[in-house]
Amino acid sequence: MSAPPPTPRRPRRFGPPQRVFSQVLLMQLAVATGVTVLATGLFLAPLSAQLDDEAMHRALAIAQSTAAQPQITESLLSTVPTPGGPVQSAAERIRRSTGAEYVVVMDRHGVRWSHPDTGRIGKVVSTDPSEALAGDEVMEIDRGTLGRSARGKVPLRGDTGRVVGAVSVGIAYDSVRARLLAAIPGLLAYAGGALAVGALAAYLISRRLQRQTHDLAFSDISALLAEREAMLHSIREGVVALDPAGRVRLLNDEAQRLLGLGPDAAGLPLDEVLGRGRTADVLAGRVVGDDLLTVRGSRVLLANRMPTADGGAVATLRDRTELEDLGRELDSTRGLIDALRAQDHEHANRLHTLLGLLELEMHEDAMEFVTEVVGVHRATAEQVTEKVHDPLLAALLVGKTTVAAERGVSLRLAPGTLLPDRLVDPRGLVTVVGNLVDNAMDAAAGPSGALIELELRAEDRTVVLRVRDSGPGVPAGQRESIFTEGWSTKELPAHGGKRGLGLALVQKLAERQGGSAAVGTALGGGAEFTVILPEALTGTGPTEADLPEAGVMGVGR
């Protein structure tokens, strides 16, 4: 069997490195090297000038000390310039003791009286001595018979202060250059040490950056950012990213829509953006769990939160409003099916009764029986539509009356109930009434004589809704938490949805219209829910004094 062909080697690419780690390391090394070279150059430049200045001051100091010796002045005035004269002897002694290159004593004509090269004694100096002979001190770097040197010249004065000559002292410039060159190795050693430390620091920083960027290239990071932006703004789930301090780091378009926020929310604290409530608690991690339900405005949201490595978190939001509505409709449909099933049996019994009356030729009794059965249902619908003029709400109450009756609960309108057909948000009020009546039926069903009383009143443009039941009531310690999303004492519904949303929606809808929802104790026990909705009606309507009393809507069986 032949061996598999060798894997072709990828061609080696030449050019600048692509990885973030390599590019950052090279840039940091270049910066460290450039800074080291620049610092070394900036240090060497003034060092040379400083050494020149020190040499000139040293030469000047030696010249001043020489000129201050009175025997030199006396010898200059009383002797002639000779190689073995007292001036030459004194000058050479000073030169050897100070390490100067030369100590030259001259008279007013510039004639040397001392010099390391005795052959030059008695001759005129090679450089201009006029400034020193004029009484000024001179520091300079110049070239003479002994080469380039750092020089100091001072006037030589007699007892009367008159200038009788001058003293010129030179420091060999080669010694100055030698000091400069001697300082360079130490300076380069320090610079090399600093460069090595900088290179090590650059390597460690680059290695850390390599781990954090997963050894990606800059082009890869740019592509990932572009893909992330496209993904975040195209998915149909809300994404909220938080930093370790709890500030909003990122909001995609769907999150802005679901939470009712704008792009300017980024960078602000979460509690400041959302306000206090369950939604902020869930996103901030103060409420933990999976698939947490929360209500934001009129929306039911499903939230999940995942912490990040830097101490922040990313939360995802899904809109469950329609699904929850469908779940509640399914529950209502199941109840309606049960009610229709019970009515089917009752209807069969009524047909059998009617058939028996007809077979017994009791025609008048049969007519009275049919009239009575039809009249009960018609009376219930007429009573509702007489007091509640909005068609959506009236239809809801007629249906709830039938369902309540099948569950053995009497649902009736309270005296003084009257609601005109001027609702600003009929669907919102239908949601509020439907949730409160369903909860009341669950609480009151069971014992005989179960009762629900519904009161709807219009006060100018405000709607006041009260629902009372004959159930066990709500304990005082639970009256605040009962409106919290997810709080419920009921079992999960058959369709697998969540509980604890109905009353939360009631409160949210009331607060959205500037109203309120509260629970208390009804007369005779049970719970009484009160919802006030300001600006729920258009125009003005009849007052409570104009309202007739309402009777019983339905009778429980």
N, C-alpha and C positions, 0 to 999 in steps of 0.2 A: 504494500500500500504506500502510495507516494505521500511524502510529508506535505503538510499545508503550506501554502505560499507564505513567505514572511510578511509581516505587517509593514506596510510602507511607512517610512519615517516622515514626519511632517517637516517641511523645509523650515530651517531656522530663519527667523526674521531678524533683520538688523534695523536698528533705529532706537528711538527713545522707548523706555519701558512703558507698558500699559497699565500695570497693576498700581493701585493706589499706594500700597506699601512701598514699592520701589520708587515711584515718583516723589512721594513725600520724603523718603530717606535721602534721595539725591538732592532734592531742594534744600533740605536741612543741612546736609553736608556742605553744599555750595555756600549757603548762608554762613555757616560756622567758619568755613575756610576764609571767605571774604572778610568777615568781621575780624578774624585773627590777623590776617595780613594787613588790613587797614589799621587796626590798633597798633601793630608792631611798627608800621611805617610812621604813624602819627607820634609814636613814642621816640623813634630814632631821630626824626627830624629835629625836634627841640633839644634832644640830648646832645647833638653835635654842636649846636649853637651854645648850649649851656657849658659844654666843656671848653669851647673857645673863650667864653666870657670868664670862666674860672681861671684859665691860663693867663689871660690878660690882667686880671685883678692880682693874680699872684706875682706876675712880673712887676706891676706897678708898686705893690707892697714892698718887694725887694729893693726897687729903685728908691722908694721913699726912705726905707731904713738906711740905705747906703748914703743918701744925701744928708741924712740927719747926723752923720758922724763928723765932728768938727775937724779931726785930724786930716781927713781927706781934703777939706776945703783949704786948710793951712798948707798942706803939701802942694796942692794945686797952685797956690799963689807964691810959694817960696822955692819951688824946685822946677826942674825941666823934665819933659816927658822922656823917660828912659825905661828900657825893659826891666831894669832892676830897681827902679825908683819906688818910693813909699806908696805912691798912688796905685801902681800896678800890684804891689804886694797886698795891699788892703783889698783891692778889687778881686784878686784871685782867691783870697781867703773867703770872701763872701760868696763868690761863685761856687766854690767847692762845697761850702757848708749848706748852701740852699739848693744845689742841683740845677742852677740856671745854666743856660747854654753860654751866655756871656754877660759880663758886667763891664760896661764901657763908661769911663769918665772922660769928659771932653771940656775944653775951655770955651770961651765965648766965640772963638773963631771956628769951632767944630773940629779942632785937632784932638785926636785920641791921646789920652794919658794912660789908658789901660786897655787891654784886649787879650783874649786867649791866645791869639796868634801875635807873638811879640813883634813880628816883622811889620805889623800894621800900626804900631805905636808911633806917634809923631805925624801920622797922616790924617787927612780930613776924612770924616765919616762918610759912608756911602749913601746914607739917607738924609733927608732934610731935617735939621735939628732946630729950625727957626721957632717952632711953637714952644718947645721946652725952653729955649734961650729967651723967649719973650715972657717967660714966667708961667706958662700953662703946663698942666699935666696931660700927658697923651697916652691913650691905650689904642693899640692897633695890631693888626696882623699884616706883616709885610715881609718882603724878601730882601735880604742884605747879602753881605759877603759870606756869611755862614749858612745861607739858605733861608727857607721860609720859617718864620718864628712869630710867637705871640709876644708883643713888646709893650713895655711900660717906660715912659720917659718923664722925668721930673727935673725942674730947675735946681741948680746947686747955688746956694746963696752964702754970702760972706757974713761977717759979724754985723754989718750995717743993714742987711737984708737985700743988698744989691746982688743981682744975678751975676755970678762969676763963671758959670759953666753949666753943665747938665750931666745927668746920669741916665744911661739907657741900659735896660736889662731885658734880655730875651730868653724865652722858654722855647725849646725846640718843638716845632709843630709836629714832628714825628711822634713825640711822646703823647701829644693830644690825640693824634689819630690812633695810636696804640691803645689808649684808654677806651676810645670809642669801639675799636675792633674787639677789645677784650670784653666789653659789655654785651656785644652781639650774641655770643654763644649762650650766655645765661638767659638773655631775653628770648632767644629762639627756643630755649628749653622750656621756659615758662609758657611761651606761646604754643609750643607743641603739646605741652600738658593740657593747656586749656582746650586746644583743638581736639585732643583725644577724649577729654571729658564731654565736650560738646557732641562729638561723633557717637559716643556711647549713649548719651541721652537721646540723640536723634534716633539711634537704632531702637532703643527701648520704646520710645514713643511710636515709632513706625510699626513695631511689632504689635503693640496694643491696638493701633489703628487697623492693622491687618486682621486681627481677630474680630474687631468690631464690624469691619466691612466685609468679612468673610472672603478676603483676598480677591475682591472684585476690582475690575478696571473702572476708570471714571466713566467710560462710555456705557458700561453695564449698569452703573448706578443711575446714570441719566435715563437709560431705557427703563429701569425698574420704577423710577419715580414717575415717568410718563405713563407706564402701564398701571401703576397704582392709582394715579389720578383718574385715568379712563375707567378703571374698574369701580372705584368708589362712587363715581358720579353716574355710572350706568346701571348698577345693581338696584333691585327693587326692595332692598332692605336698608333701613337706616343704620348708619355707623357713626358712633360717637367715641372719639378718643380723648382720654383725660391724661394730664401729666401727673407726676407724684404729688403736686400741691392741690390737686382737685380742680384745676382749671381746664377749660375746654381747649383741647389741642386741635381737634379736627371735627368737622361736621360735613357729611356728604349731603347731596341735594335731597335725598329721601328723608334723612333725619331732620333737616330743616322743615320739610313739609309736615312730617308727623308731629313734631314738637312745636310747630308754629314759631320757629326762630328764623333769624336772618344770618347772613354770613358774618356780620359784625359780632356775633356771640363768641367767636374764637378768641381765646386769650382771657376770657372772663371766668370767674369762679362759677362752678356749676349751680350752687345754691342761689347765686345772684341772677343767673340766667333763667332758671326754671322756677325759682321760689321754693318755699318749703312745701313738702308733700311727698307722697309715695313715689312719684316718678323720680324726683331728685334722690330719694333714699335708695331706690333700686339701682340707679346709674352710679351713685357714689359708693355702692357696696355696703351700705348700712343695713340693707335687707339682702340676705343671701339665699341662693337657691337657683334652680334651673327653670326656665320657661316661666318667669315671674310675670304676672298680669298687673298692668297699671292702666289708669285712665288719664288721658291728657286731653282736656277739652271734651269733645264728643267722641273721641277715638279710644278704642280699647287696644292697648299695645302689649305685645309679648316681648319681654326683654331677657337677654342673657348677657352676662358680664364675664370677661376673661382678663385677669391681671397680666401686666407685662413685666419684663425683667427689670426695667428701670423704676418700678414702683407705681407706674401709672396703670391704666386699664383701657380696654376697648369693649364697648357695649354695642350689641346689635338689637335692632328694634324691628318687629314685624307688625303690620296692621292686622288686628284680629277683629275689627269692628263688624265687618260683614259676616264673618264666621260666627261670632257670638250672637249676632242678630238671627242668623239662620238657626243656631242652637236653641235660642229662646223660642223662635217660631216652631221648631220641631217639638219642644216641650209643650207649647200651646196646642199644636196639632194633635199630639198624643192625648192631651187632656180632652180636646174636642172630640177625638175619635172615641175615647171612653164615654164621653157624655152622649155621643150619637149612638153608641152601642146600647147604653142604658135606655135612651129614648126609643130605640128600635124595639126593645122588649116592651116598654110602656105603650108604644104605638100599637104593637101587636095585641096587647091586652085590651086597648081601647077598641080596636077593630073587632076583636072577638065579642066584646060587650055590645058594640053596635050591631054586629051580625045577630046576636041572640035577641036583641030587642026587635029587630026587623022580622026574624023568624017567628017571634011571638006576636007579631002584628001590633006591637006597641009603638006605632009610628010617631005619636006625639012625644013620647018619652025619648025616642031616638033623636028627634030634632032638638029637643032641649039639651040632650047630652052633647051633641055636636056643637051647638051654639056655645055651651059653657066652655068646652075645651078650646075652641078657636078664640073665644073672648079673652081667656086668660093670657094667651101669648100676645094678642093684639093690644090688650091693656098695658102690658109691660112695655112694649115698644112705644106706645103713645105717651106713657108717662115719662119715658126717657127723652123722647124728642121734644116734649113740651117744655122740659126744664133745661135741656142741653141742646142748643141750636146748631152747634158745629156738627156736621154730618160724620166726620171721622171719629170724633170722640163719642157721639151718640151710638154709632155702630159698635164701637169697642165695648161700651157699657151694656148694650143689649146682649152681645155675645158673652161677656163676663157674667151677666145675670143668669144665663142658661147654664153655663159651666158651674157656677156657684150652687145653683139649685140642685144639680146632679150630684154635687159633693156634700149636699145636706147643709148648705150655708145660705142664709138669707141676705141678699145684697140689696140695700135700699138707699134712696136719696134722702139726705137730711132735710128737714124743714128749712126753707129759705134758700134752697139751691136754685140758681138761675145763672146760666152762662150764655151770653149772646154770641152770635156768629161773627165775631170780629177779632179772632185770634191772629196774632202776628206769626206764631210758630205752632200750628196745629199738631204737627208730627212730634215736636218736642213735648207738648203737653200729653199727647197720647202715650209716649214712652214713660213719662212720669206716672200717669194714672195707672197704666198697665202694670208697671213694676210694683207699685204700692198695693194694688188690688191683689195681684198674685201672691205677694208676701202675706197679706192679710188672710187670704184663703188658706194658705199653708198653716198659718198660726191658729186660725179659728176652727178649721175642719176637725171633725171627730165627735165632740160632745153634742148632745141635742140642744137645740135652741141657739146654734152658732149664728152669729150676726156680724155683718159688715155694714157700716154706715158711711156713705160718701157725701161730702159737702163740697160744693163748688160755688164760690161767690165772686162777683165782680165788684170791686170798689174803685170807681173811676176807671183807670187803665190798669189796675192791679188785679191779678187773679189769686184768690186764696183757696187753697185745696187742703181739706182735712179728710183723712181716712182713719176710721176707728174700727177696732175689731174686738171680739169677745174672747180672744186668746189669752195666754198666760202673761202677756206684756213683755217689756224689755227691762231687765234689771238696770238700776241707776248706774252701776259701774261699767256697763257696756254701751251706754247711749252715745258716747263719742266714737268708739271704735266700730260701731255698727255700720257707719258710712265709709269705712276703709275698704279699699279694693282687696279682695281675697278673703275678707272676714265673713264667715257663714257658719251656721249650725246645721245646715242641711247636708245630706249625702250628695255625692257627685251625680249629675244627670246621666241618663242612659246613653246619650250620644258621646260621652267622654269629655265634655267641656268643663269649664271652670265655674265655681260658685263664687258668690261674693261680689258680683258686678252690678246687680240691679240697683241697690241703694246708692252705690258709689256713682252710678250714672245719674240718678235722681239729683244728688247733691251737685254734681258737676253742671248739669243742665240748669239748675236753679242759680248757681253762682255765676254762670255765663250770662244770665239775664239780670244780674245784679241782685238776685234774691237769696233765699236761704231755705234749708231743710232741717227740721228738728223732729225729735221724737219725745213723747211724754206719756203720761198715764191717762187713759180715758176714764170717764165717769162709769163706775161699776166695774172697774178693772180693765185689763187688756191694754193694747198699745194705741196711741193716737199720733199719727204722723201729720205734720203741718208743713206745707210747702207754700212759700210766698213768692210770686213772680211779678215784680214791678214791670211796667211797660209791656205787659203781655197782650193788651188789647189796643185796638186803634180807636180813636175818638172817645166819646163818653157813652155810658150805658145806664140802665136803670139802677137805682139804689136798692138797698136791702129792704127798705120800707115798702117798695112797690111790689115785692115778690110774694106770690101765694105760697102756701105750704105744699110740700110735696109728700106724696104718699109712698107706700111700699112698692118697690119695683118688682120684686120677685119673692116668692115664699119658698123656703127650703122644705125639701121633702125628706 
